């Protein structure tokens, strides 16, 4: 999803790290005896903390307010990946992390998207699309263009599966605390299943089922709850829509009587605001949870999204 510039940057940072002695021979256990876990960006950091509990020390690689796709790793972060007992990431979101895991932690990387069935990325305005659904660690991962939508955390049921599998990986990495990992994974999965029920009930009866979003991050959410996503851009939040694409989305929005155009916290709302003015709609923030919420956590942010959707879609 990113240019190869970010990947090249990782190679340079790795060399710098080695040259400056910034990759110490650290143990995967922290000073306090807990398992050191590196989490690529917010949803995975939240999941790692929930499942790991007091038995892990979680290092989030993407700081609050940073768009995760734009992450460039520092030498210290490359060293953290190299020394971690487990690296939790989703291949295709952050090429810099993908490359660092491949080079330094291939046997300790947990690609969370590999344990669920993924969906193909929506075609962009030039007609390019992914290669269809895949399941398992190998499927869909043969090429740099991963060919699937990586926003799996926006489906609570898939996220629940990821919680269970993460518990197993942590248990394997730290057998002394295996029971605690499995217990917390089960509790987290139960919370996510309850969240899924709230979405199912809250979005059952709605006057409109079309959602126009800044970028096509909500394919899993839309698919699970029988909504129709119309992305102004594709799964890359930094891409710019052409005038033809804007005209097409405006036509669809008018045809489907869309009353709200959804913006995001970490992406400029300007294009969405122009589109809203064009079709006579208002704007509202729908959080794809790529970054840490301003307040609360994953669960509260998802419930806020549910409330926003219910208002925008006229759900009863």
HELIX and SHEET records of a PDB file:
HELIX    1   1 UNK A    4  UNK A   19  1                                  16    
HELIX    2   2 UNK A   42  UNK A   52  1                                  11    
HELIX    3   3 UNK A   53  UNK A   55  5                                   3    
HELIX    4   4 UNK A   68  UNK A   70  5                                   3    
HELIX    5   5 UNK A   75  UNK A   83  1                                   9    
HELIX    6   6 UNK A   95  UNK A  104  1                                  10    
HELIX    7   7 UNK A  106  UNK A  108  5                                   3    
HELIX    8   8 UNK A  112  UNK A  115  5                                   4    
HELIX    9   9 UNK A  152  UNK A  154  5                                   3    
HELIX   10  10 UNK A  156  UNK A  173  1                                  18    
HELIX   11  11 UNK A  175  UNK A  177  5                                   3    
HELIX   12  12 UNK A  178  UNK A  202  1                                  25    
HELIX   13  13 UNK A  219  UNK A  224  1                                   6    
HELIX   14  14 UNK A  243  UNK A  255  1                                  13    
HELIX   15  15 UNK A  270  UNK A  279  1                                  10    
HELIX   16  16 UNK A  298  UNK A  313  1                                  16    
SHEET    1   A 4 UNK A  56  UNK A  60  0                                        
SHEET    2   A 4 UNK A  35  UNK A  39  1                                        
SHEET    3   A 4 UNK A  86  UNK A  89  1                                        
SHEET    4   A 4 UNK A 109  UNK A 111  1                                        
SHEET    1   B 4 UNK A 228  UNK A 233  0                                        
SHEET    2   B 4 UNK A 210  UNK A 215  1                                        
SHEET    3   B 4 UNK A 260  UNK A 263  1                                        
SHEET    4   B 4 UNK A 282  UNK A 285  1                                        
END                                                                             
